[in-house]
Amino acid sequence: MKALVQDRYGSADVLRLRDVERPRPAEDQVLVRVHAAGVDPGVWHLMTGLPYPVRLASGLRRPRHRVPGMDLAGVVEAVGARVTRLAPGDEVYGTGTGSFAEYALAPAHRLARKPAGLSFAEAAAVPASGQTALTAVRDAARVGSGQRVLVIGAAGGVGHFAVQLAVAAGAHVTGVCGPAKTDLVRSLGAVEVVDHTWEEITDRGLRYDVVVDTAGNRPLARLRRALTPTGTLVLVGGESVGGRLFRGFDRQLRALLLSPLVRQRLVPLVAKESTDNLDALTALIDNGQLRPVVDRTWPLIETAEAIRHVEGGHARGKNVVLP
């Protein structure tokens, strides 16, 4: 099969299109014929091995998985001996390993049936970012009706889902984004939009019950000033500040230490990926409360360009590779 391969950590320049052996599913795995694969910052972290703690899970000296990519949507090709819920021919979506290829493996418990109303490209935009947003809004922040919610990075992969999920929960949502993305954020249900190029989140003097920060480039103290005295801050990522050791993820560590000492809840997010969460997202998609926004689709050979596009902060929603 054709696949993107990397033999060392580095920028997108390390990726090469190669012919490799098709993987075989273990007992609890599913082999998926990939029709589309999502691109998100998590792919960049695993490709570069940054920040360095990522390598504790992905391989200390070189990537444990030579083929990158997590999000996928496609058709079941084969299943392991212990998999009973899915069968060859089923259309599925979810997260696995090596999705920047014609075939990829995924644990059965991280797959669900693809929403009937979505194309494969749209479905591939959902799994990692959608489940991260669901964990942030529903589980970590416990957003409810009438709350004021601020979503920073509201037009990005996680952010555009977080806006919609908060709106679906009955919240009054303010989105933070660049000037070229304000119309998109309003179309997702945000009542107010903050253009970060000329206005800071604290300039209006408003306090929010919940702040979901997906951008990762604001100090913890400033984020806390945007919260009510008992509000909840959910930290998703840390993309733009810090060095190679933590790359901004030190905010999560400091939030974890500070949260027991203050009235505000400061929550470093650990996303949960499961069939149940995917089914919850499918239900919201089916009833019209959630829609994935696909910025661009890219052929497999241009995956490196897709990653650079996302890394540069240019994406509106998600970018998707079509193997």
Number of C-alpha atoms within 10 A of each C-alpha: 11 17 26 26 20 21 15 16 22 17 15 18 11 15 22 16 17 15 12 13 10 15 13 15 19 16 13 15 22 29 25 29 24 28 23 30 38 31 30 26 17 13 18 20 19 23 27 19 25 18 19 16 15 16 19 10 11 16 15 14 11 17 20 15 16 18 24 22 27 24 29 40 32 28 23 22 18 20 25 18 12 11 17 10 9 18 15 14 13 16 21 22 32 30 30 24 19 25 30 29 30 21 26 29 26 25 22 24 17 20 26 24 18 23 21 12 11 15 14 24 25 23 29 34 32 33 29 26 28 26 23 23 30 27 21 31 26 15 13 22 24 14 23 19 12 13 17 22 30 31 29 28 24 34 31 27 31 31 29 30 29 36 31 27 26 30 25 17 17 15 24 21 27 24 30 27 23 19 13 11 19 19 12 17 28 18 10 23 21 26 14 14 21 23 16 15 10 9 11 13 21 14 10 10 8 12 19 22 23 29 28 29 25 24 23 20 17 17 11 16 8 12 18 20 15 22 23 18 15 13 20 25 31 24 25 24 21 21 19 15 17 15 13 12 13 19 19 21 22 15 22 21 13 13 18 15 11 14 16 11 9 10 13 19 23 26 20 21 20 13 18 16 20 19 19 14 20 26 16 13 22 24 14 17 17 14 9 10 17 23 22 21 22 20 15 15 20 17 13 21 19 14 26 17 14 23 21 15 15 21 18 8 15 15 20 22 26 26 27 28 29 23 21
